[in-house]
């Protein structure tokens, strides 16, 4: 379960950085329209969550 969650968080971290012109008025701090208006910050948060889940998965695997 943790491994799936880690991969999903890692992929979503990249997805929120995708440029889009669907809404037009939500600029991210990087200067373009992204899927998330908090684009660089939300990506970092998602990647930290992925790293924590990968770490917990490896820790649990070593304990067995």
N, C-alpha and C positions, 0 to 999 in steps of 0.2 A: 504494500500500500504506500509506504513512504517513497519508494522508488518512483512509482507512477506520479505521485504528487510533486516530487522534485522535478521530473521531466516536464510536467505541465507548467509549473512555475517558470522554469527556464525558457520554455518556448513562448509563454505569454509575455515574458520580459522583452523579447524581441518583437512580438506582435504589436505591442503598444507603441513602438517607435515607427511603425509604418506610416508614411505620409498619406494623407487623404484630403479630399476637398468636399466631403459630404456635408459638413456643417458650416464651414467657411469662417465662422467668427471665433472659433476656439483655437488660438495660437498657443503652442507650447513654448516654454522658455528657450527652446533651441531656435525658434524663429519660423517655424512652418506649421501647417495644420497636420496634427497627428491624430491617431485614433483616441488618444488620451491627452487631455490638456496638461497633465502633470508628467508628460512623457519621460524625461530623464529620471525624475525622482521615483516614479512608479516602477520603472524598469529596475532601478537599483534595489528597491524594496523587494520586488519579485525575485531577483537574482540572489539576494541575501537569504530569502526563504528557501530557495532551491539548494543553496550551499548547505544550509542548516539541515535540510532533509537528507541530502546526500551523506552528510557527516553522521547523522543519526542512524541511517541505514547501514553504513559501514561499521559503526560502533556495535550495532545490534548483531550484525553478521559475524564480527570477531568474537562476540561473547558466547556464541553457540559452540 
